[in-house]
């Protein structure tokens, strides 16, 4: 079962971030994780969910003007 779980290093590589950033996500409870003894492991689906939850959709200037109106 632990073969399909990812380490913090694996998650950092997928996110193109540092392992310290992944540890901070865990400390702030911003990503789902599994404790295996004293080790922290991540399910691939949890990493994908984190990425999807933090996706930012680009917006054009015209769309912003429609939403907020022209500011003088």
KOLKEMAR-900005 format. One line per 3 residues: for each residue z, y, x of N, C-alpha, C. Coordinates in steps of 0.05 Angstrom, whole numbers. Layout:
Z/Y/X/Z/Y/X/Z/Y/X | ...
# end
This chain:
0/-24/16/0/0/0/0/25/17 | 14/25/39/15/49/56/-11/54/71 | -29/34/70/-55/38/84/-71/60/72
-69/65/46/-85/86/34/-70/113/33 | -46/114/43/-31/140/45/-38/154/70 | -38/181/69/-46/197/92/-21/209/105
-23/213/131/-1/226/146/-6/257/144 | 14/272/153/11/301/154/-12/309/172 | -16/295/193/-38/300/211/-65/296/198
-67/274/182/-92/269/167/-97/291/147 | -77/300/133/-80/321/113/-88/347/127 | -75/353/150/-82/377/165/-111/376/173
-121/353/181/-149/351/189/-168/355/165 | -160/345/142/-177/348/118/-177/377/109 | -154/391/112/-153/419/103/-162/438/125
-168/427/149/-175/443/172/-153/464/178 | -128/454/178/-105/470/182/-87/456/203 | -64/468/209/-46/456/228/-26/438/214
-15/419/228/7/402/216/31/419/207 | 36/441/221/58/459/213/53/470/185 | 28/477/179/21/487/152/27/466/131
20/441/137/25/419/118/55/415/114 | 70/417/135/99/415/132/110/438/115 | 99/461/118/107/484/101/101/479/72
77/468/66/70/461/39/90/441/27 | 99/422/43/119/403/34/146/417/29 | 154/434/47/180/447/44/180/465/20
158/477/13/156/495/-10/148/480/-35 | 145/453/-33/138/436/-56/112/445/-69 | 93/452/-53/67/461/-63/46/439/-63
52/416/-51/35/393/-51/51/368/-57 | 40/350/-72/54/325/-79/55/307/-55 | 77/294/-51/80/275/-28/98/252/-36
98/231/-18/114/207/-22/131/204/2 | 157/198/-2/174/192/20/174/162/25 | 167/154/49/168/126/58/189/125/80
213/117/72/235/118/91/240/148/97 | 239/155/123/242/183/130/216/197/134 | 194/183/130/168/195/134/156/206/108
139/226/111/126/238/88/97/229/89 | 87/219/67/59/211/65/47/223/40 | 20/224/40/6/238/18/-15/219/7
-18/219/-19/-40/204/-32/-65/221/-31 | -88/209/-26/-113/224/-25/-118/241/-51 | -110/230/-74/-114/244/-99/-97/269/-100
-73/268/-87/-55/292/-87/-67/314/-70 | -80/306/-48/-94/326/-31/-117/338/-45 | -133/322/-59/-155/332/-75/-146/351/-97
-123/344/-110/-112/361/-131/-103/387/-120 | -91/387/-96/-82/412/-83/-106/430/-78 | -127/418/-67/-151/434/-61/-163/446/-87
-165/430/-107/-177/439/-132/-160/461/-145 | -133/458/-144/-115/478/-156/-117/505/-142 | -125/505/-116/-126/529/-101/-154/540/-97
-173/529/-112/-201/538/-109/-204/566/-122 | -218/583/-108/-223/610/-117/-253/612/-123 | -259/620/-148/-287/623/-156/-297/651/-149
-319/653/-136/-329/680/-129/-337/696/-154 | -333/722/-152/-340/740/-174/-358/762/-163 | -378/770/-178/-396/791/-170/-383/818/-177
-394/839/-165/-384/866/-171/-390/873/-200 | -412/865/-210/-419/871/-238/-399/858/-257 | -391/834/-251/-371/820/-268/-344/835/-266
-336/844/-243/-311/859/-240/-312/885/-256 | -335/898/-256/-338/923/-271/-335/918/-301 | -347/896/-310/-344/889/-338/-315/883/-346
-301/870/-329/-274/862/-335/-255/886/-334 | -258/903/-315/-238/925/-311/-249/952/-318 | -274/954/-325/-286/980/-331/-290/997/-306
-306/1017/-309/-312/1034/-286/-288/1052/-280 | -278/1052/-256/-256/1069/-248/-267/1093/-234 | -258/1117/-242/-269/1142/-231/-259/1147/-203
# end
